[in-house]
Every structure is written in structure tokens, then in C-alpha cells.
């Protein structure tokens, strides 16, 4: 299992390593927005409660450099927090923030904090030095970790893994490392040096050896937008369109591959046949859509547009100009192959994707 713990999101996938060293993806990438910024948001929530949202946003808008320095300081300090930390974390509060607070409220920030329920955990000393108790610093991680651990547990209920590889900037956090090691003691936990750069290094290696991943599991169901014969009572009237081939229902999702399906990287999947709707038509648009649903019916519901390929048609004046279309998947691209059945002319195009 690879846990890519970044700033914004946690992305998890599982690979099986073959005897030849190639990797086969056995669980599609999944995750949520529980990354390092989730810890930042907890700290920000406390600041907003202490200072007030209007004052805080005024400070941010008028003193952007100080605002960024505040978050840089917190970013460094949060990495040093451990489950056994007992000392308070000391941070520098920008003078501009304290002045903005006093200008707006006519109160001293240190005295104001001492009158809140945070008094036992937060204290301002020596002018602009803020001391935050170890317990409060640990509490900033609670929501993030309490989302990550159950999610990983659920995946492990259906997949047995020998090791968990932790990468990404948030994986540098001792709090996160300890939570993973504590909750999964029977699994080997691997945390490489410089976890922040592991993903970048892997991308470079993959660029030189793209065949290292031989199979992957699709995160979405993929299909092509098409039309079918319109049936009153079955199809919505708003989707009826008149064509040279009769009344059609537009925006139909024609499934090619299904979510969680295992595919060989670079191997062409099923071929599907499409025909033009008008005799004078010179091009056929092959629009590819993706969905988290296994069997979506229409492309304008529960689907998102991925990309399209325009196929030139060799003749005009005929409707029976069939085009065969198939999709194949690498790790970063969808390859759309289109072949005109009458002439054998082929068109290939790639669409970048992340699923």
C-alpha cells in the first residue's frame, strides 16, 4: 500500500510487485482531503475564534508577507510534534497582527486570550511570542488522523498487504507516522528519507521506465457519448433530436470499461461501432466521458467530460459509414483508436487523465 500524504489530499493505492519487478495495480487510487492543510485549518479555526474573522482577514489583506511568515512558522513547528511531546510550542505572532487586533478592539491580545477558555493552552509571552501547549498542538491532528486511519482500515479489510509505504510531505509528521504504526502493527511501515521528494523521484524513474507498471485498476467508468433510437415514454423529450437516421435520443453514455476493472497497460479494450447522423456529415466527434457510477445512462448526469477526438469521414451522402472506436489506458493517458470500417483508415489520439 502506498499512502501519498500531501498538503491537500491523502491518496492511497495498492500495488503487487511481480517476480520481474513490474508492478500491477490491484486497488484503484482513492482518498480524501485529510492532508497537512487539514491540520492548518484546525489551527486557523482557533486563531479566528481568538482574534475574530474580520480582524484576521484584514491582517491577511494588509500584511500578506507577515501572514505567510506566520504559516511558514506553523508549518515547521507542526512537524516537530510527537505523541510524547510535553513542551509547549513557541511561535512568533506578527506585530502587525497584534496591532490590528488592538486597533480594532482597543484590547491587548495577550490579555484577551487569558480571558478565554484557551487560557490554559495558549499564552503570549515576551511581547509577541505565543506558547501553545503540547496537548493543543496534538489536537490539531485529530480530525485528519481520525479520517485517515478508518479509511485505511476499510481498504485493508478487503486487501492483504505486506508493507505500507508512506510518501508525501505530510508523511514527515511523526504524529501521522505513529498513528499508522500503532494501528497496523502487523504490517511493515516504510518511511523513506525526504518523503516530500519521493513522488517526484518516482515520476522521473517512471518517465525512463514507463513499462514498470503493467496493470492498473480503473478509478472511473469510461464511455463515449452517443445516440440511440428515441422511444417516447422511455427517453426524456428534452433529449429528442431529429436526424437523417430518424428521431434519436442524444447524450447517451455508451460504456467501454467499468470502474474497478483491471486492464493491461496499453492494451486496447472493447471496440464499439458508431455512425454519423446526417448524410452530409464530414466529421464524427468521439467525446469521452468518465463517471464514478458503474452504469451511467446519460453523459450530463453523474459524468464528467474527459476529452474528444474528431474523426474525418471519407464519403458524404451516406449514413452507413461505420466507425469502430476503442480505448486503451496507460498510467497518465487514454489512447483513443478510431477506425473507419469501409476504408480501414485509422485515427489515434491521446487524452491526459489522472484516474
C-alpha positions as CSV (number, residue, x, y, z in Angstrom):
1,X,0.0,0.0,0.0
2,X,1.2,3.5,-0.9
3,X,-0.1,6.3,1.3
4,X,0.7,9.6,-0.5
5,X,0.1,12.1,2.2
6,X,0.3,15.6,0.7
7,X,-0.7,19.0,1.7
8,X,-4.2,18.9,0.5
9,X,-5.2,15.2,0.0
10,X,-4.3,11.7,1.1
11,X,-4.1,9.4,-2.0
12,X,-3.9,5.6,-1.4
13,X,-3.3,2.8,-3.8
14,X,-2.1,-0.8,-3.7
15,X,0.4,-2.5,-6.0
16,X,1.6,-6.1,-6.3
17,X,5.2,-6.5,-7.2
18,X,5.8,-9.3,-9.7
19,X,8.8,-11.6,-10.0
20,X,10.3,-9.5,-12.8
21,X,10.0,-6.3,-10.8
22,X,7.0,-5.0,-12.7
23,X,4.1,-3.7,-10.7
24,X,0.4,-4.5,-11.0
25,X,-2.1,-2.1,-9.5
26,X,-4.7,-4.0,-7.5
27,X,-6.6,-1.2,-5.9
28,X,-7.6,2.0,-7.7
29,X,-6.4,5.3,-6.2
30,X,-8.7,6.7,-3.6
31,X,-8.5,9.1,-0.6
32,X,-9.8,12.4,0.7
33,X,-8.9,15.9,1.7
34,X,-7.3,15.0,5.0
35,X,-3.7,16.1,4.2
36,X,-1.5,18.6,6.0
37,X,-3.7,21.5,5.3
38,X,-6.4,19.9,7.4
39,X,-4.1,20.4,10.4
40,X,-3.6,24.0,9.3
41,X,-7.3,24.6,9.2
42,X,-7.7,23.4,12.8
43,X,-5.0,26.0,13.9
44,X,-6.7,28.7,11.8
45,X,-10.1,27.9,13.4
46,X,-8.6,28.6,16.9
47,X,-7.0,31.9,15.6
48,X,-10.3,33.0,14.1
49,X,-12.0,32.3,17.4
50,X,-9.4,34.2,19.4
51,X,-9.0,37.2,17.0
52,X,-12.2,37.3,15.0
53,X,-12.6,36.6,11.3
54,X,-12.9,40.3,10.3
55,X,-9.6,41.2,12.1
56,X,-7.8,38.2,10.8
57,X,-8.8,38.8,7.2
58,X,-7.9,42.5,7.5
59,X,-4.5,41.4,8.8
60,X,-4.1,39.0,5.9
61,X,-5.1,41.5,3.2
62,X,-3.0,44.3,4.6
63,X,0.1,42.3,5.7
64,X,0.5,39.4,3.3
65,X,4.2,38.9,4.0
66,X,3.6,38.6,7.8
67,X,0.6,36.3,7.1
68,X,2.7,34.0,5.0
69,X,5.5,34.1,7.6
70,X,3.0,33.0,10.3
71,X,2.1,29.9,8.3
72,X,5.7,29.1,7.4
73,X,6.4,29.1,11.1
74,X,3.5,26.9,11.9
75,X,4.5,24.5,9.1
76,X,7.9,24.0,10.6
77,X,6.6,23.7,14.2
78,X,3.9,21.2,13.4
79,X,6.4,18.7,12.1
80,X,8.2,18.5,15.4
81,X,5.1,17.5,17.4
82,X,5.1,13.9,18.6
83,X,2.6,11.8,20.7
84,X,5.0,12.2,23.7
85,X,5.7,15.9,23.4
86,X,5.4,17.7,26.7
87,X,6.9,21.1,26.0
88,X,4.8,24.0,24.6
89,X,5.4,25.0,21.0
90,X,6.6,28.6,20.7
91,X,5.6,30.7,17.7
92,X,6.2,34.3,16.8
93,X,3.0,36.3,16.3
94,X,3.5,39.1,13.8
95,X,3.4,42.5,15.5
96,X,1.1,43.7,12.7
97,X,-1.5,41.1,13.8
98,X,-1.3,42.3,17.4
99,X,-1.6,45.9,16.3
100,X,-4.5,45.2,14.0
101,X,-6.3,43.5,16.9
102,X,-5.7,46.3,19.3
103,X,-6.7,49.0,16.8
104,X,-10.0,47.2,16.1
105,X,-10.9,46.1,19.7
106,X,-8.9,48.5,21.9
107,X,-7.7,45.5,23.8
108,X,-4.4,43.8,24.4
109,X,-4.3,40.4,22.6
110,X,-2.4,38.7,25.4
111,X,-4.9,39.8,28.0
112,X,-7.8,39.0,25.7
113,X,-6.6,35.4,25.3
114,X,-6.1,35.0,29.0
115,X,-9.8,35.6,29.5
116,X,-10.9,32.8,27.1
117,X,-11.3,29.1,27.6
118,X,-8.0,28.7,25.7
119,X,-6.1,30.4,28.6
120,X,-4.6,27.1,29.9
121,X,-3.3,26.1,26.4
122,X,-2.3,29.4,24.7
123,X,-0.3,32.2,26.2
124,X,1.5,35.2,24.8
125,X,4.8,35.9,26.4
126,X,7.7,38.3,25.9
127,X,5.8,40.6,23.6
128,X,4.9,38.6,20.6
129,X,5.8,35.0,21.5
130,X,2.9,32.6,21.6
131,X,3.2,29.4,23.5
132,X,0.8,26.6,22.6
133,X,0.5,23.6,24.8
134,X,1.6,20.1,23.5
135,X,-2.0,18.8,24.0
136,X,-3.5,21.5,21.9
137,X,-0.9,21.1,19.2
138,X,-1.7,17.4,19.1
139,X,-5.4,18.2,18.9
140,X,-4.9,19.9,15.5
141,X,-4.1,16.5,14.1
142,X,-7.1,14.7,15.5
143,X,-9.6,15.2,12.7
144,X,-7.1,14.4,9.9
145,X,-5.8,11.2,11.6
146,X,-9.3,10.1,12.6
147,X,-10.3,10.2,8.9
148,X,-7.2,8.5,7.5
149,X,-6.9,5.5,9.8
150,X,-10.5,4.2,9.4
151,X,-10.3,4.7,5.7
152,X,-7.1,2.6,5.5
153,X,-8.6,0.0,7.8
154,X,-11.6,-0.4,5.5
155,X,-9.3,-1.0,2.5
156,X,-7.2,-3.5,4.4
157,X,-10.4,-5.5,5.2
158,X,-10.5,-6.5,1.5
159,X,-6.8,-6.4,0.6
160,X,-3.9,-8.0,2.4
161,X,-0.7,-6.1,2.2
162,X,2.8,-6.8,3.3
163,X,4.0,-3.2,3.7
164,X,2.8,0.4,3.8
165,X,5.0,2.9,2.0
166,X,4.4,6.5,3.3
167,X,5.4,9.3,1.0
168,X,4.5,13.0,0.5
169,X,5.2,16.0,2.7
170,X,2.6,15.2,5.4
171,X,4.3,11.7,5.9
172,X,7.1,13.6,7.6
173,X,4.8,14.2,10.5
174,X,5.7,12.0,13.5
175,X,2.1,12.2,14.6
176,X,0.9,10.6,11.3
177,X,3.7,8.0,11.3
178,X,2.9,7.0,14.8
179,X,-0.8,6.7,14.1
180,X,-0.1,4.4,11.1
181,X,2.4,2.3,13.0
182,X,0.2,2.0,16.1
183,X,-2.9,1.0,14.3
184,X,-1.3,-1.5,11.9
185,X,1.5,-3.2,14.0
186,X,1.5,-6.4,11.9
187,X,2.4,-4.5,8.7
188,X,5.8,-3.2,7.9
189,X,5.8,0.6,7.7
190,X,8.3,2.1,5.3
191,X,9.1,5.9,5.5
192,X,11.9,6.8,3.1
193,X,14.1,9.8,3.7
194,X,12.9,13.0,2.1
195,X,9.3,11.8,1.8
196,X,8.4,15.1,0.2
197,X,10.5,14.3,-2.9
198,X,9.6,10.6,-3.2
199,X,6.7,11.2,-5.6
200,X,8.9,13.5,-7.8
201,X,11.7,10.9,-7.9
202,X,9.2,8.2,-8.7
203,X,7.8,10.2,-11.6
204,X,11.3,10.7,-13.0
205,X,12.0,7.0,-12.8
206,X,8.6,6.2,-14.4
207,X,9.5,8.6,-17.2
208,X,12.5,6.4,-18.0
209,X,10.9,3.1,-17.4
210,X,7.1,3.5,-18.2
211,X,6.6,-0.3,-18.5
212,X,7.4,-0.8,-14.8
213,X,3.6,-0.7,-14.2
214,X,1.9,-3.5,-16.3
215,X,-1.6,-3.5,-14.9
216,X,-3.9,-0.9,-13.4
217,X,-7.3,-0.7,-11.8
218,X,-9.6,2.0,-13.3
219,X,-10.9,4.6,-10.9
220,X,-13.8,5.5,-13.2
221,X,-16.2,4.0,-15.7
222,X,-15.3,5.3,-19.2
223,X,-17.6,5.7,-22.2
224,X,-18.4,7.6,-25.3
225,X,-21.3,10.0,-25.8
226,X,-23.7,8.7,-28.5
227,X,-27.3,8.5,-29.6
228,X,-29.9,5.7,-29.7
229,X,-33.4,5.5,-31.3
230,X,-35.8,7.7,-29.4
231,X,-38.7,5.9,-27.6
232,X,-41.5,8.1,-26.3
233,X,-42.1,7.4,-22.6
234,X,-38.6,5.9,-22.1
235,X,-36.5,8.8,-23.0
236,X,-37.0,12.4,-21.9
237,X,-38.5,14.7,-24.6
238,X,-35.8,17.2,-24.0
239,X,-33.2,14.8,-25.4
240,X,-35.1,14.1,-28.6
241,X,-33.3,15.2,-31.8
242,X,-34.3,14.8,-35.5
243,X,-31.7,13.4,-37.7
244,X,-31.4,11.8,-41.2
245,X,-31.5,8.5,-39.4
246,X,-34.8,9.3,-37.6
247,X,-35.6,10.6,-34.1
248,X,-32.7,9.9,-31.7
249,X,-32.1,10.3,-28.0
250,X,-28.9,12.3,-27.5
251,X,-26.4,12.3,-24.7
252,X,-26.4,8.5,-24.1
253,X,-23.4,7.1,-22.2
254,X,-22.0,4.1,-24.1
255,X,-19.8,2.2,-21.7
256,X,-16.4,0.9,-22.8
257,X,-14.9,0.0,-19.4
258,X,-16.2,-0.1,-15.9
259,X,-14.9,1.3,-12.6
260,X,-12.6,-1.1,-10.7
261,X,-11.9,-3.1,-13.9
262,X,-8.4,-4.3,-14.2
263,X,-6.7,-3.5,-17.5
264,X,-3.3,-4.3,-19.0
265,X,-1.5,-1.0,-19.6
266,X,-1.5,-0.1,-23.3
267,X,-3.9,-2.9,-24.3
268,X,-6.9,-2.0,-26.4
269,X,-10.2,-2.6,-24.8
270,X,-13.6,-3.4,-26.5
271,X,-14.4,-2.0,-29.9
272,X,-17.7,-0.2,-30.3
273,X,-19.3,1.0,-33.5
274,X,-20.7,4.5,-34.2
275,X,-22.3,6.0,-37.3
276,X,-23.0,9.6,-38.5
277,X,-26.5,11.1,-38.0
278,X,-26.5,13.1,-41.2
279,X,-25.7,12.3,-44.8
280,X,-23.7,15.5,-45.3
281,X,-21.7,14.9,-42.2
282,X,-17.9,15.1,-42.8
283,X,-16.7,14.5,-39.2
284,X,-17.6,12.4,-36.2
285,X,-16.9,13.7,-32.8
286,X,-15.8,11.0,-30.3
287,X,-16.4,12.5,-26.9
288,X,-15.1,10.5,-23.9
289,X,-16.7,10.8,-20.5
290,X,-15.9,9.3,-17.1
291,X,-18.2,8.5,-14.2
292,X,-17.9,7.2,-10.6
293,X,-21.1,5.2,-11.3
294,X,-20.8,1.7,-12.8
295,X,-23.6,2.2,-15.3
296,X,-24.5,5.8,-16.0
297,X,-27.3,6.4,-18.5
298,X,-26.7,9.9,-19.7
299,X,-23.5,11.9,-20.0
300,X,-25.0,15.0,-18.4
301,X,-25.7,13.2,-15.1
302,X,-23.0,11.8,-12.8
303,X,-20.4,12.1,-15.5
304,X,-17.6,14.5,-16.4
305,X,-16.0,15.3,-19.8
306,X,-12.5,13.9,-20.3
307,X,-11.7,14.8,-23.9
308,X,-12.7,14.3,-27.6
309,X,-11.3,13.1,-30.9
310,X,-12.5,14.3,-34.3
311,X,-12.6,11.6,-36.9
312,X,-12.7,12.6,-40.6
313,X,-15.3,10.7,-42.7
314,X,-14.2,9.8,-46.2
315,X,-17.6,10.0,-48.1
316,X,-20.7,12.1,-47.9
317,X,-24.3,11.3,-48.8
318,X,-24.3,8.1,-46.9
319,X,-25.3,7.2,-43.3
320,X,-23.8,3.7,-43.2
321,X,-20.2,5.0,-42.6
322,X,-19.3,3.0,-39.6
323,X,-16.5,3.9,-37.2
324,X,-15.0,1.5,-34.7
325,X,-13.7,3.0,-31.5
326,X,-11.7,1.5,-28.7
327,X,-9.9,2.9,-25.6
328,X,-6.6,1.8,-24.1
329,X,-5.1,3.1,-20.9
330,X,-1.5,3.9,-19.8
331,X,-0.8,5.4,-16.4
332,X,-1.3,9.0,-17.5
333,X,-3.1,8.9,-20.8
334,X,-6.2,7.4,-22.5
335,X,-5.4,6.4,-26.1
336,X,-8.5,6.7,-28.4
337,X,-8.3,4.5,-31.5
338,X,-10.9,5.1,-34.3
339,X,-11.1,3.0,-37.5
340,X,-13.3,3.7,-40.5
341,X,-14.6,0.2,-41.3
342,X,-15.2,0.9,-45.0
343,X,-11.7,2.2,-45.8
344,X,-9.7,0.9,-42.9
345,X,-8.4,4.4,-42.2
346,X,-7.3,4.8,-38.6
347,X,-7.1,7.8,-36.2
348,X,-5.3,7.8,-32.9
349,X,-5.2,10.4,-30.2
350,X,-4.2,10.7,-26.6
351,X,-6.1,12.4,-23.7
352,X,-4.3,13.2,-20.5
353,X,-6.1,11.9,-17.4
354,X,-5.4,11.3,-13.7
355,X,-7.9,8.4,-13.0
